[in-house]
Amino acid sequence: MKKLLKQKVLIPILALTILLTGSAFKTFNNDFFEIAKQIEIFTTLFKELNMNYVDETNPGDLMDNAIKNMLNELDPYTKFYNEQDVEAERIKRTGDYTGVGAHVKILKEKLVIIEPYKGYPVDKAGLKAGDEIIEIDGQLVANYKEDAGNLLKGVPNSSAEITYVRQGKTAKTTVKHSEIEIDAVPHFSMINETTGYIVLTKFNQKTSQQTAYALKDLKAQGAKNIILDLRGNPGGLLSEAVNVVNLFVPKGQLVVTTKSKVKKYNRTYYTKNEPIDTEIPLVVLINGSSASASEIVSGTIQDLDRGVIVGSRSFGKGLVQRSKAMTYGTQLKVTISRYYTPSGRCIQALDYWNKDEKGNAVRVKQKDYNVFKTKNGRQVFDGGGVFPDEALENTKNSTITKAVLSSQTIFDFATKYYYNNTNITNINDWKLTDSDFKEFKTFLNTTEFSFETETEKSLNKALEIAKTENLDDDIQRDYNTLIQNLNQSKIKALDDNKSQLMGLLSDEIIKRYVYREGLYEYYKLHNNEIKKATEILENPTKYKRYLN
């Protein structure tokens, strides 16, 4: 009894000691007693559960699930990484890994090649987007209990025997592993005699170095203007965002401030290096998938009136994470602060402390946005991402477009199109036709694609309530009529968003023929955002008007 009592006393004391030490001796208050109490409850429960549950339990799996479910109540960026997760995160952070050179979607029974990278092992082995890998070195993917993506890993120069399905036919090939370097800047070139184009897809440890190289090279080629493409860039290292801004603004300029409840995390980030060019006219392209570090760059360039932002509103991620090493090779990536651009705004769009009935974070309402001023006195806003100086409506994802993107219909249609049109030789002269779009709409009807509007959700809820109140006889008839009308509206919504959907389809199809490198070359000739950016840059008066 004494031993048990001693344990019960020691557990909260030990927990308090750890917490106090790790928190740099923060003010001792009731929170620590509450934390210690909950730790003791959980420790007791965990022990009793593993000792007494009727079936054998796996303590590691139970704890992994408990931790991850607890963190799910916070924001989606605060994550726990077990030992296996840590290596995958290192790869994502540095851009270096041993692999096969492809973007792969992991499903229960197969691995689907989403995009092979030109000249890398998967491409050399003849695998293409849409191929379904079902077996690797004799191991059936469907029978593999762990992360099937691990089957593709291997030391450099080792080989893997791959069995895959393409258009219903099974085939085999051999993939030789090699060191893969993921470029943060996969493309840069001249659009015309005076305008250079830089594509920046991620913020890893090589981002500012590669961007600087591209900028210098383009200037050497005669570039008098620059288009920096951050569309689809999900972000990454904050320090690299500061360094990219530094290429265009003077040394000593405030770029971003972070604010946290822990004082040591309150930081101000200034440019530290001599810039490459502080005068060259600059247009930054963004869209709804430009997030985090991309928003630091675009938001700062906008706040300093250093360039014109073109496209559609960015994602709205104003949170900063830090990885903390923990015991037994595990890690915690935790949201430690919010970041603020030079004007003082935080562009965080989702409020994770206030959630709807389904547990989803709610978006900050426009009426709650606050007004800030740029260096030249222009109005900018917080709470909803970075708003472009030149907004292009056809680049803004509508509700129907988001639903189509969240499915795999565009990818699957592109696969079907590619194998039905193998005779295309000059992709730069190609474009989708009205007939192709009609075929896509027919294709949607043959798939499991479903799109439920908020109106439908409300109607369904109202009908269910009506049934419980025995009011459903007449209401059912009206409901059926409304649903029929809504379905007609969905068809119309596809037509109303035809231009945007055609663009997304074109992007996916073009990569099948000429890889991602060819897609950027196609953009230079046909993309609306690039055309608008070029038009702005070629008119100095118009360019200055945006900034003043």
Secondary structure, DSSP 8 states (H G I E B T S, - for coil): -HHHHHHHHHHHHHHHHHHHHHTTS----HHHHHHHHHHHHHHHHHHHHHHH-SS---HHHHHHHHHHHHHTTS-TT-EEE-HHHHHHHHHHHHSEEEE-SEEEEE-SS-EEEEEE-TTSHHHHTT--TT-EEEEETTEEGGG--S-GGGGG---TT-EEEEEEEETTEEEEEEEE-EEEE--S--EEEESSSSEEEEE---BSTTHHHHHHHHHHHHHHTT-SEEEEE-TT---B-HHHHHHHHHTTS-TT-EEEEEE-SSGGG-EEEE--S--S-SSS-EEEEE-TT--THHHHHHHHHHHTT-SEEEES------EEEEEEE-GGG-EEEEEEEEEE-TTS-----EEEEEE-TTS-EEE--GGG--EEE-TTS-EEE-SSS---SEE-GGGS--HHHHHHHHSSHHHHHHHHHHHH-TT---GGG----HHHHHHHHHHHHHS------HHHHHHHHHHHHHHHTT-HHHHHHHHHHHHHHHHHHHHHHHHHTHHHHHHHHHHHHHHHHHHHHHHHHHHHHH-HHHHHHHHHHT-HHHHHHHH-
